[in-house]
Amino acid sequence: MAPLHIPALGDAVATRGNAFSRGLAKLAMRLTGWRIEGAFPNFPQFVVIVAPHTSNWDFFVGVMAMFALGFRGTFMGKHTVFRWPVSLVMRWLGGIPVDRASPHNVVQQTIDYFHARPQMVLALSPEGTRKKLPAWRTGFWYVAKGAGVPIVPAAFDFPAKRVLIFPPMQPGEDLAADIAKLRTYYDARMAKHPEQY
């Protein structure tokens, strides 16, 4: 079996785990045939958008890649998932519960998280759901813009079993133009269920 190349993280990126946890995740990736192409920028804070999101398997592939890379990621999840005892695991993995029906401003709360943490990598899906949507949700752009952090596009290419990490983009003044540019990295054929993307 060929050795698995895992791109190194820069010293500005928040890390987690140790040689054992990274080795275990790398073994899982080798056994399942997944690999990582591209690398995260050496920034202390950024937003990672991950697509296509059509299956619960996306989460498990993402966690496997996170431990293989050894970075400490944060993600938002529906508050209904954060129930004991599952909540213990979700929080340990970096999860933050969000009540999407709440009148509180989730975007501002997330910006505040960035302001309170010198190192933070927030990973989320611009679709926000596994259901087919006519357009992406744009909250991630407003979070990155408000927090003054770049957006790093990443993709799960299921047919080729690749986790792809693309170059970072600093949000500009034109939301539509930025979204259009980011979407060029994604193709429905990457999804586990292309018909849902």
MOBELNOR-V682145 format. One record per residue. RES is the residue in one small letter. SS is DSSP state (2 for helix, 1 for strand, 0 for the rest). PSI is psi in degrees with one decimal (NA if undefined). Layout:
RES SS PSI
RES SS PSI
This chain:
m 0 128.4
a 0 145.5
p 0 145.5
l 0 122.8
h 0 123.6
i 0 120.0
p 0 140.7
a 0 149.9
l 0 146.8
g 0 164.8
d 0 -7.7
a 0 -17.9
v 0 135.4
a 0 132.7
t 1 165.9
r 0 162.7
g 0 -169.0
n 0 -171.9
a 2 -34.8
f 2 -48.9
s 2 -38.1
r 2 -41.4
g 2 -38.6
l 2 -42.1
a 2 -38.8
k 2 -40.0
l 2 -42.9
a 2 -40.0
m 2 -41.3
r 2 -43.0
l 2 -31.2
t 2 -5.7
g 0 8.7
w 0 152.4
r 1 164.8
i 1 131.1
e 1 132.6
g 0 177.6
a 0 152.1
f 0 147.6
p 0 156.4
n 0 66.7
f 0 146.4
p 0 -22.8
q 1 134.6
f 1 164.7
v 1 125.8
v 1 122.7
i 1 131.7
v 1 127.8
a 1 168.7
p 0 153.1
h 0 95.9
t 0 1.0
s 0 153.4
n 0 -19.1
w 2 -23.9
d 2 -42.2
f 2 -45.2
f 2 -38.4
v 2 -41.2
g 2 -42.5
v 2 -42.0
m 2 -45.6
a 2 -38.9
m 2 -45.1
f 2 -34.2
a 2 -40.7
l 2 -30.3
g 0 22.9
f 1 152.0
r 0 104.8
g 1 154.4
t 1 141.2
f 1 154.0
m 1 139.7
g 1 156.2
k 1 134.6
h 2 -25.1
t 2 -21.5
v 2 -24.5
f 0 64.2
r 0 142.5
w 0 138.3
p 0 -4.3
v 2 -32.6
s 2 -31.5
l 2 -44.6
v 2 -43.8
m 2 -43.8
r 2 -37.4
w 2 -35.6
l 0 -12.1
g 0 11.5
g 1 144.4
i 1 120.3
p 1 138.7
v 1 130.4
d 0 101.6
r 0 -17.4
a 0 -6.4
s 0 144.8
p 0 -10.2
h 0 149.9
n 0 100.3
v 2 -37.9
v 2 -48.0
q 2 -38.0
q 2 -40.8
t 2 -39.5
i 2 -41.4
d 2 -36.7
y 2 -43.9
f 2 -43.3
h 2 -27.1
a 2 -11.5
r 0 118.8
p 0 -25.4
q 0 124.0
m 1 126.2
v 1 112.3
l 1 120.1
a 1 131.4
l 1 165.5
s 0 127.4
p 0 -16.3
e 0 -32.0
g 0 -4.6
t 0 160.5
r 0 -4.8
k 0 152.3
k 0 129.1
l 0 146.9
p 0 -23.8
a 0 158.6
w 0 151.7
r 0 144.7
t 0 7.2
g 2 -38.3
f 2 -37.2
w 2 -43.8
y 2 -34.1
v 2 -50.4
a 2 -42.4
k 2 -46.9
g 2 -33.3
a 2 -10.8
g 0 35.6
v 0 155.9
p 1 163.5
i 1 130.2
v 1 111.4
p 1 138.0
a 1 151.5
a 1 148.6
f 1 111.3
d 1 92.5
f 0 -44.1
p 0 -39.2
a 0 -4.0
k 0 54.9
r 1 136.6
v 1 115.4
l 1 131.2
i 1 122.4
f 1 169.0
p 1 148.0
p 1 154.2
m 1 127.3
q 0 127.0
p 0 136.9
g 0 -146.9
e 0 -8.4
d 0 100.4
l 2 -50.1
a 2 -41.5
a 2 -40.9
d 2 -43.8
i 2 -43.6
a 2 -41.4
k 2 -43.3
l 2 -36.9
r 2 -18.3
t 0 -17.8
y 0 -12.6
y 0 146.8
d 0 136.3
a 2 -29.0
r 2 -15.4
m 2 -27.2
a 0 153.1
k 0 -36.0
h 0 82.7
p 2 -31.6
e 2 -16.0
q 2 -2.1
y 0 NA
